[in-house]
Amino acid sequence: MERLKTNKRKIHRKITAIAAIPLLITILSGTVYSVLQPLGVDAFWLIKWHTGNFGIINLQPFYSIFLGIVSIISIISGFKLLKENP
């Protein structure tokens, strides 16, 4: 039983780590863009990053779907881990 709990935690950590990088990029690019826009700075490349277009790699068609799915999985698995932990 303890080994199963350890495996669930490892899986949760991996999913969360995979989700953290694109979420951080999305949060930072949106925040920086919204700060720069009132200052008159046109940083359209930040919006491209925000939506998953990284120049050479364009992930726009499934970037938001990926972010949504890994976020939901991370939240659900986190709640399940909390529920199991007495």
MMTF fields as JSON, N, C-alpha, C and O atoms, coordinates in Angstrom:
{
  "mmtfVersion": "1.0.0",
  "mmtfProducer": "UNKNOWN",
  "numBonds": 343,
  "numAtoms": 344,
  "numGroups": 86,
  "numChains": 1,
  "numModels": 1,
  "chainsPerModel": [1],
  "groupsPerChain": [86],
  "chainIdList": ["A"],
  "bondAtomList": [4, 2, 8, 6, 12, 10, 16, 14, 20, 18, 24, 22, 28, 26, 32, 30, 36, 34, 40, 38, 44, 42, 48, 46, 52, 50, 56, 54, 60, 58, 64, 62, 68, 66, 72, 70, 76, 74, 80, 78, 84, 82, 88, 86, 92, 90, 96, 94, 100, 98, 104, 102, 108, 106, 112, 110, 116, 114, 120, 118, 124, 122, 128, 126, 132, 130, 136, 134, 140, 138, 144, 142, 148, 146, 152, 150, 156, 154, 160, 158, 164, 162, 168, 166, 172, 170, 176, 174, 180, 178, 184, 182, 188, 186, 192, 190, 196, 194, 200, 198, 204, 202, 208, 206, 212, 210, 216, 214, 220, 218, 224, 222, 228, 226, 232, 230, 236, 234, 240, 238, 244, 242, 248, 246, 252, 250, 256, 254, 260, 258, 264, 262, 268, 266, 272, 270, 276, 274, 280, 278, 284, 282, 288, 286, 292, 290, 296, 294, 300, 298, 304, 302, 308, 306, 312, 310, 316, 314, 320, 318, 324, 322, 328, 326, 332, 330, 336, 334, 340, 338],
  "bondOrderList": [1, 1, 1, 1, 1, 1, 1, 1, 1, 1, 1, 1, 1, 1, 1, 1, 1, 1, 1, 1, 1, 1, 1, 1, 1, 1, 1, 1, 1, 1, 1, 1, 1, 1, 1, 1, 1, 1, 1, 1, 1, 1, 1, 1, 1, 1, 1, 1, 1, 1, 1, 1, 1, 1, 1, 1, 1, 1, 1, 1, 1, 1, 1, 1, 1, 1, 1, 1, 1, 1, 1, 1, 1, 1, 1, 1, 1, 1, 1, 1, 1, 1, 1, 1, 1],
  "groupList": [{"groupName": "MET", "atomNameList": ["N", "CA", "C", "O"], "elementList": ["N", "C", "C", "O"], "formalChargeList": [0, 0, 0, 0], "bondAtomList": [1, 0, 2, 1, 3, 2], "bondOrderList": [1, 1, 2], "singleLetterCode": "M", "chemCompType": "L-PEPTIDE LINKING"}, {"groupName": "GLU", "atomNameList": ["N", "CA", "C", "O"], "elementList": ["N", "C", "C", "O"], "formalChargeList": [0, 0, 0, 0], "bondAtomList": [1, 0, 2, 1, 3, 2], "bondOrderList": [1, 1, 2], "singleLetterCode": "E", "chemCompType": "L-PEPTIDE LINKING"}, {"groupName": "ARG", "atomNameList": ["N", "CA", "C", "O"], "elementList": ["N", "C", "C", "O"], "formalChargeList": [0, 0, 0, 0], "bondAtomList": [1, 0, 2, 1, 3, 2], "bondOrderList": [1, 1, 2], "singleLetterCode": "R", "chemCompType": "L-PEPTIDE LINKING"}, {"groupName": "LEU", "atomNameList": ["N", "CA", "C", "O"], "elementList": ["N", "C", "C", "O"], "formalChargeList": [0, 0, 0, 0], "bondAtomList": [1, 0, 2, 1, 3, 2], "bondOrderList": [1, 1, 2], "singleLetterCode": "L", "chemCompType": "L-PEPTIDE LINKING"}, {"groupName": "LYS", "atomNameList": ["N", "CA", "C", "O"], "elementList": ["N", "C", "C", "O"], "formalChargeList": [0, 0, 0, 0], "bondAtomList": [1, 0, 2, 1, 3, 2], "bondOrderList": [1, 1, 2], "singleLetterCode": "K", "chemCompType": "L-PEPTIDE LINKING"}, {"groupName": "THR", "atomNameList": ["N", "CA", "C", "O"], "elementList": ["N", "C", "C", "O"], "formalChargeList": [0, 0, 0, 0], "bondAtomList": [1, 0, 2, 1, 3, 2], "bondOrderList": [1, 1, 2], "singleLetterCode": "T", "chemCompType": "L-PEPTIDE LINKING"}, {"groupName": "ASN", "atomNameList": ["N", "CA", "C", "O"], "elementList": ["N", "C", "C", "O"], "formalChargeList": [0, 0, 0, 0], "bondAtomList": [1, 0, 2, 1, 3, 2], "bondOrderList": [1, 1, 2], "singleLetterCode": "N", "chemCompType": "L-PEPTIDE LINKING"}, {"groupName": "ILE", "atomNameList": ["N", "CA", "C", "O"], "elementList": ["N", "C", "C", "O"], "formalChargeList": [0, 0, 0, 0], "bondAtomList": [1, 0, 2, 1, 3, 2], "bondOrderList": [1, 1, 2], "singleLetterCode": "I", "chemCompType": "L-PEPTIDE LINKING"}, {"groupName": "HIS", "atomNameList": ["N", "CA", "C", "O"], "elementList": ["N", "C", "C", "O"], "formalChargeList": [0, 0, 0, 0], "bondAtomList": [1, 0, 2, 1, 3, 2], "bondOrderList": [1, 1, 2], "singleLetterCode": "H", "chemCompType": "L-PEPTIDE LINKING"}, {"groupName": "ALA", "atomNameList": ["N", "CA", "C", "O"], "elementList": ["N", "C", "C", "O"], "formalChargeList": [0, 0, 0, 0], "bondAtomList": [1, 0, 2, 1, 3, 2], "bondOrderList": [1, 1, 2], "singleLetterCode": "A", "chemCompType": "L-PEPTIDE LINKING"}, {"groupName": "PRO", "atomNameList": ["N", "CA", "C", "O"], "elementList": ["N", "C", "C", "O"], "formalChargeList": [0, 0, 0, 0], "bondAtomList": [1, 0, 2, 1, 3, 2], "bondOrderList": [1, 1, 2], "singleLetterCode": "P", "chemCompType": "L-PEPTIDE LINKING"}, {"groupName": "SER", "atomNameList": ["N", "CA", "C", "O"], "elementList": ["N", "C", "C", "O"], "formalChargeList": [0, 0, 0, 0], "bondAtomList": [1, 0, 2, 1, 3, 2], "bondOrderList": [1, 1, 2], "singleLetterCode": "S", "chemCompType": "L-PEPTIDE LINKING"}, {"groupName": "GLY", "atomNameList": ["N", "CA", "C", "O"], "elementList": ["N", "C", "C", "O"], "formalChargeList": [0, 0, 0, 0], "bondAtomList": [1, 0, 2, 1, 3, 2], "bondOrderList": [1, 1, 2], "singleLetterCode": "G", "chemCompType": "PEPTIDE LINKING"}, {"groupName": "VAL", "atomNameList": ["N", "CA", "C", "O"], "elementList": ["N", "C", "C", "O"], "formalChargeList": [0, 0, 0, 0], "bondAtomList": [1, 0, 2, 1, 3, 2], "bondOrderList": [1, 1, 2], "singleLetterCode": "V", "chemCompType": "L-PEPTIDE LINKING"}, {"groupName": "TYR", "atomNameList": ["N", "CA", "C", "O"], "elementList": ["N", "C", "C", "O"], "formalChargeList": [0, 0, 0, 0], "bondAtomList": [1, 0, 2, 1, 3, 2], "bondOrderList": [1, 1, 2], "singleLetterCode": "Y", "chemCompType": "L-PEPTIDE LINKING"}, {"groupName": "GLN", "atomNameList": ["N", "CA", "C", "O"], "elementList": ["N", "C", "C", "O"], "formalChargeList": [0, 0, 0, 0], "bondAtomList": [1, 0, 2, 1, 3, 2], "bondOrderList": [1, 1, 2], "singleLetterCode": "Q", "chemCompType": "L-PEPTIDE LINKING"}, {"groupName": "ASP", "atomNameList": ["N", "CA", "C", "O"], "elementList": ["N", "C", "C", "O"], "formalChargeList": [0, 0, 0, 0], "bondAtomList": [1, 0, 2, 1, 3, 2], "bondOrderList": [1, 1, 2], "singleLetterCode": "D", "chemCompType": "L-PEPTIDE LINKING"}, {"groupName": "PHE", "atomNameList": ["N", "CA", "C", "O"], "elementList": ["N", "C", "C", "O"], "formalChargeList": [0, 0, 0, 0], "bondAtomList": [1, 0, 2, 1, 3, 2], "bondOrderList": [1, 1, 2], "singleLetterCode": "F", "chemCompType": "L-PEPTIDE LINKING"}, {"groupName": "TRP", "atomNameList": ["N", "CA", "C", "O"], "elementList": ["N", "C", "C", "O"], "formalChargeList": [0, 0, 0, 0], "bondAtomList": [1, 0, 2, 1, 3, 2], "bondOrderList": [1, 1, 2], "singleLetterCode": "W", "chemCompType": "L-PEPTIDE LINKING"}],
  "groupTypeList": [0, 1, 2, 3, 4, 5, 6, 4, 2, 4, 7, 8, 2, 4, 7, 5, 9, 7, 9, 9, 7, 10, 3, 3, 7, 5, 7, 3, 11, 12, 5, 13, 14, 11, 13, 3, 15, 10, 3, 12, 13, 16, 9, 17, 18, 3, 7, 4, 18, 8, 5, 12, 6, 17, 12, 7, 7, 6, 3, 15, 10, 17, 14, 11, 7, 17, 3, 12, 7, 13, 11, 7, 7, 11, 7, 7, 11, 12, 17, 4, 3, 3, 4, 1, 6, 10],
  "groupIdList": [1, 2, 3, 4, 5, 6, 7, 8, 9, 10, 11, 12, 13, 14, 15, 16, 17, 18, 19, 20, 21, 22, 23, 24, 25, 26, 27, 28, 29, 30, 31, 32, 33, 34, 35, 36, 37, 38, 39, 40, 41, 42, 43, 44, 45, 46, 47, 48, 49, 50, 51, 52, 53, 54, 55, 56, 57, 58, 59, 60, 61, 62, 63, 64, 65, 66, 67, 68, 69, 70, 71, 72, 73, 74, 75, 76, 77, 78, 79, 80, 81, 82, 83, 84, 85, 86],
  "secStructList": [7, 2, 2, 2, 2, 2, 2, 2, 2, 2, 2, 2, 2, 2, 2, 2, 2, 2, 2, 2, 2, 2, 2, 2, 2, 2, 2, 2, 2, 2, 2, 2, 2, 2, 2, 2, 4, 4, 4, 6, 7, 7, 7, 2, 2, 2, 2, 2, 2, 2, 6, 6, 3, 3, 6, 6, 3, 3, 7, 2, 2, 2, 2, 2, 2, 2, 2, 2, 2, 2, 2, 2, 2, 2, 2, 2, 2, 2, 2, 2, 2, 2, 2, 2, 7, 7],
  "xCoordList": [0.823, 0.0, 0.865, 0.553, 1.925, 2.823, 3.519, 3.761, 3.833, 4.488, 3.547, 3.973, 2.274, 1.276, 1.155, 1.04, 1.183, 1.115, 2.33, 2.211, 3.501, 4.734, 4.665, 5.072, 4.152, 4.021, 3.056, 3.31, 1.944, 0.99, 1.632, 1.398, 2.434, 3.119, 4.129, 4.251, 4.85, 5.821, 5.127, 5.597, 4.009, 3.257, 2.73, 2.803, 2.199, 1.69, 2.806, 2.603, 3.974, 5.101, 5.541, 5.865, 5.555, 5.962, 4.958, 5.343, 3.673, 2.641, 2.698, 2.591, 2.868, 2.929, 4.162, 4.09, 5.279, 6.497, 6.332, 6.783, 5.694, 5.448, 4.513, 4.703, 3.515, 2.544, 3.102, 2.664, 4.049, 4.539, 5.246, 5.069, 6.026, 6.808, 5.904, 6.042, 4.984, 4.126, 3.187, 2.864, 2.744, 1.903, 2.674, 2.138, 3.918, 4.751, 4.991, 4.934, 5.254, 5.441, 4.175, 4.249, 3.018, 1.745, 1.459, 1.042, 1.681, 1.426, 2.366, 1.928, 3.658, 4.631, 4.437, 4.5, 4.202, 4.044, 2.784, 2.802, 1.698, 0.473, 0.631, 0.149, 1.303, 1.511, 2.416, 2.096, 3.536, 4.472, 3.817, 3.997, 3.058, 2.379, 1.39, 1.321, 0.624, -0.369, 0.275, -0.342, 1.498, 2.223, 2.806, 2.795, 3.308, 3.951, 2.959, 3.266, 1.785, 0.807, 0.419, 0.421, 0.089, -0.229, 0.954, 0.77, 2.162, 3.352, 3.65, 4.589, 2.847, 3.024, 4.029, 4.392, 4.478, 5.44, 4.665, 3.835, 4.935, 4.266, 5.137, 6.086, 4.818, 5.57, 4.662, 4.267, 4.341, 3.417, 3.964, 3.197, 5.287, 5.892, 5.499, 5.476, 5.192, 4.733, 3.368, 3.113, 2.501, 1.199, 1.372, 0.644, 2.328, 2.598, 3.051, 2.586, 3.946, 4.379, 3.2, 3.057, 2.366, 1.218, 0.265, -0.389, 0.191, -0.726, -0.042, -0.692, 1.258, 1.947, 2.717, 3.136, 2.924, 3.716, 5.119, 5.335, 6.066, 7.428, 8.394, 9.564, 7.906, 8.752, 8.888, 8.026, 9.952, 10.193, 9.136, 8.685, 8.746, 7.743, 6.427, 6.334, 5.412, 4.093, 3.136, 2.696, 2.82, 1.936, 0.53, -0.267, 0.22, -1.061, -2.289, -3.23, -2.324, -3.553, -3.933, -5.117, -2.962, -3.311, -2.682, -2.73, -2.092, -1.427, -2.403, -2.151, -3.502, -4.461, -5.156, -5.465, -5.404, -6.0, -5.042, -5.454, -3.763, -2.745, -2.675, -2.656, -2.635, -2.577, -3.797, -3.672, -4.942, -6.169, -6.177, -6.523, -5.802, -5.827, -4.812, -5.156, -3.574, -2.576, -2.892, -2.575, -3.512, -3.911, -4.998, -4.929, -5.993, -7.075, -6.549, -6.919, -5.686, -5.103, -4.287, -4.373, -3.494, -2.684, -3.561, -3.276, -4.607, -5.508, -6.208, -6.257, -6.746, -7.462, -6.526, -6.87, -5.343, -4.412, -3.921, -3.69, -3.762, -3.37, -4.43, -4.122, -5.702, -6.793, -6.892, -7.168, -6.666, -6.717, -5.591, -5.791, -4.417, -3.299, -3.606, -3.289, -4.211, -4.593, -5.654, -5.616, -6.575, -7.662, -7.131, -7.606, -6.145, -5.567, -4.691, -4.577, -4.074, -3.137, -3.918, -4.579, -3.845, -4.636, -4.07, -4.614],
  "yCoordList": [-1.2, 0.0, 1.262, 2.23, 1.25, 2.404, 2.651, 3.793, 1.554, 1.693, 2.331, 3.136, 1.971, 2.553, 4.059, 4.838, 4.459, 5.873, 6.628, 7.753, 5.993, 6.598, 6.766, 7.802, 5.752, 5.84, 6.945, 7.659, 7.093, 8.154, 9.521, 10.432, 9.662, 10.935, 11.226, 12.369, 10.208, 10.395, 10.815, 11.711, 10.166, 10.504, 11.932, 12.689, 12.3, 13.66, 14.685, 15.719, 14.407, 15.335, 15.498, 16.606, 14.396, 14.472, 15.271, 16.111, 15.011, 15.742, 17.222, 18.079, 17.511, 18.908, 19.608, 20.774, 18.913, 19.504, 19.766, 20.794, 18.848, 19.034, 20.225, 20.994, 20.377, 21.459, 22.801, 23.839, 22.803, 24.058, 24.95, 26.168, 24.387, 25.2, 25.979, 27.199, 25.32, 26.117, 27.051, 28.129, 26.655, 27.551, 28.801, 29.909, 28.62, 29.752, 30.688, 31.909, 30.115, 30.928, 31.726, 32.911, 31.081, 31.742, 32.857, 33.949, 32.582, 33.59, 34.785, 35.935, 34.505, 35.595, 36.431, 37.659, 35.775, 36.524, 37.381, 38.516, 36.865, 37.655, 38.825, 39.925, 38.59, 39.655, 40.749, 41.933, 40.359, 41.352, 42.145, 43.36, 41.466, 42.169, 43.191, 44.317, 42.797, 43.723, 44.898, 45.957, 44.732, 45.842, 46.767, 47.987, 46.195, 46.995, 47.728, 48.804, 47.166, 47.765, 49.194, 50.058, 49.499, 50.897, 51.852, 53.064, 51.304, 52.128, 52.421, 53.152, 51.847, 52.088, 51.167, 51.385, 50.154, 49.199, 48.097, 47.429, 47.905, 46.858, 45.609, 45.509, 44.685, 43.43, 42.285, 41.438, 42.281, 41.284, 39.868, 38.908, 39.736, 38.413, 37.78, 36.554, 38.597, 38.049, 37.38, 36.347, 37.959, 37.344, 36.03, 35.07, 35.986, 34.729, 33.657, 32.519, 34.012, 33.06, 32.655, 31.492, 33.629, 33.396, 32.364, 31.622, 32.32, 31.385, 30.134, 29.291, 29.999, 28.77, 28.811, 27.762, 29.982, 30.109, 30.556, 31.717, 29.625, 29.903, 30.067, 29.698, 30.621, 30.852, 29.595, 29.297, 28.866, 27.632, 26.585, 25.86, 26.513, 25.534, 26.264, 27.13, 25.903, 26.515, 25.484, 24.563, 25.65, 24.72, 25.283, 24.719, 26.382, 27.057, 26.159, 26.307, 25.239, 24.45, 23.627, 23.381, 23.205, 22.363, 22.821, 22.094, 24.017, 24.528, 24.743, 24.29, 25.426, 25.692, 24.411, 24.261, 23.493, 22.205, 21.44, 20.877, 21.421, 20.759, 21.368, 20.647, 22.703, 23.383, 23.048, 22.79, 23.055, 22.73, 21.315, 21.079, 20.368, 18.957, 18.673, 18.031, 19.134, 18.849, 19.592, 19.107, 20.759, 21.474, 20.715, 20.564, 20.24, 19.479, 18.19, 17.839, 17.485, 16.25, 16.528, 15.779, 17.597, 17.951, 18.274, 17.838, 19.024, 19.405, 18.181, 18.0, 17.342, 16.15, 15.207, 14.712, 14.955, 14.047, 14.644, 13.913, 15.962, 16.621, 16.487, 16.216, 16.68, 16.511, 15.07, 14.821, 14.123, 12.715, 12.389, 11.64, 12.954, 12.746, 13.366, 12.774, 14.537, 15.175, 14.358, 14.227, 13.826, 13.038, 11.759, 11.346, 11.128, 9.879, 10.112, 9.241, 11.282, 11.564, 11.939, 12.977, 11.104, 11.38, 12.542, 12.902],
  "zCoordList": [0.0, 0.0, 0.0, -0.692, 0.757, 0.845, -0.502, -0.894, -1.195, -2.503, -3.522, -4.351, -3.457, -4.355, -4.116, -5.062, -2.839, -2.488, -3.025, -3.51, -2.933, -3.434, -4.946, -5.473, -5.654, -7.113, -7.526, -8.497, -6.792, -7.104, -6.926, -7.721, -5.891, -5.652, -6.759, -7.2, -7.209, -8.289, -9.579, -10.28, -9.888, -11.096, -11.001, -11.969, -9.835, -9.637, -9.813, -10.449, -9.257, -9.378, -10.828, -11.256, -11.592, -13.002, -13.82, -14.632, -13.609, -14.346, -14.008, -14.885, -12.722, -12.295, -12.856, -13.245, -12.899, -13.464, -14.957, -15.463, -15.655, -17.093, -17.315, -18.257, -16.463, -16.612, -16.169, -16.664, -15.257, -14.663, -15.675, -15.641, -16.554, -17.493, -18.456, -18.548, -19.176, -20.067, -19.314, -19.812, -18.119, -17.332, -16.916, -16.95, -16.529, -16.141, -17.331, -17.186, -18.489, -19.7, -20.002, -20.327, -19.897, -20.184, -19.187, -19.572, -17.917, -16.883, -17.04, -17.014, -17.203, -17.31, -18.572, -18.518, -19.702, -20.95, -20.916, -21.393, -20.366, -20.256, -19.303, -19.575, -18.192, -17.21, -17.755, -17.65, -18.335, -18.872, -20.002, -20.091, -20.867, -21.954, -21.413, -21.905, -20.395, -19.845, -19.114, -18.993, -18.629, -18.002, -19.069, -18.908, -20.146, -21.195, -22.082, -22.594, -22.27, -23.18, -22.782, -23.658, -21.529, -21.181, -21.326, -21.44, -21.321, -21.487, -22.951, -23.267, -23.84, -25.264, -25.933, -27.089, -25.232, -25.79, -26.489, -25.873, -27.779, -28.544, -28.554, -29.333, -27.709, -27.621, -28.064, -27.263, -29.369, -29.9, -29.759, -29.68, -29.727, -29.577, -28.24, -28.124, -27.231, -25.952, -26.098, -25.479, -26.909, -27.151, -27.898, -27.648, -28.808, -29.508, -28.52, -28.581, -27.621, -26.591, -25.711, -25.334, -25.395, -24.525, -25.115, -24.382, -26.427, -27.086, -27.614, -28.233, -27.379, -27.756, -29.045, -29.535, -29.619, -30.837, -30.437, -30.09, -30.49, -30.044, -31.205, -31.103, -32.306, -33.47, -34.304, -35.131, -34.096, -34.854, -34.544, -35.431, -33.278, -32.844, -32.605, -31.735, -33.389, -33.236, -32.644, -33.332, -31.363, -30.669, -30.486, -29.736, -31.159, -30.972, -31.117, -30.337, -32.074, -32.231, -30.998, -30.768, -30.215, -29.067, -27.752, -26.76, -27.734, -26.543, -25.381, -24.264, -25.642, -24.57, -24.116, -22.933, -25.037, -24.665, -23.761, -22.747, -24.129, -23.31, -21.916, -20.919, -21.847, -20.548, -19.693, -18.496, -20.296, -19.556, -19.036, -17.878, -19.876, -19.48, -18.377, -17.385, -18.527, -17.485, -16.193, -15.107, -16.297, -15.083, -14.34, -13.121, -15.06, -14.433, -13.817, -12.696, -14.545, -14.017, -12.763, -11.79, -12.775, -11.604, -10.399, -9.284, -10.62, -9.522, -8.956, -7.739, -9.824, -9.359, -8.614, -7.541, -9.175, -8.497, -7.176, -6.213, -7.13, -5.878, -4.807, -3.646, -5.206, -4.24, -3.752, -2.578, -4.66, -4.247, -3.26, -2.304, -3.499, -2.567, -1.21, -0.178, -1.195, 0.057, 0.799, 2.023, 0.05, 0.633, 1.265, 2.322, 0.622, 1.134, 2.357, 3.219, 2.432, 3.518, 4.79, 4.825, 5.823, 7.039, 7.831, 8.875]
}
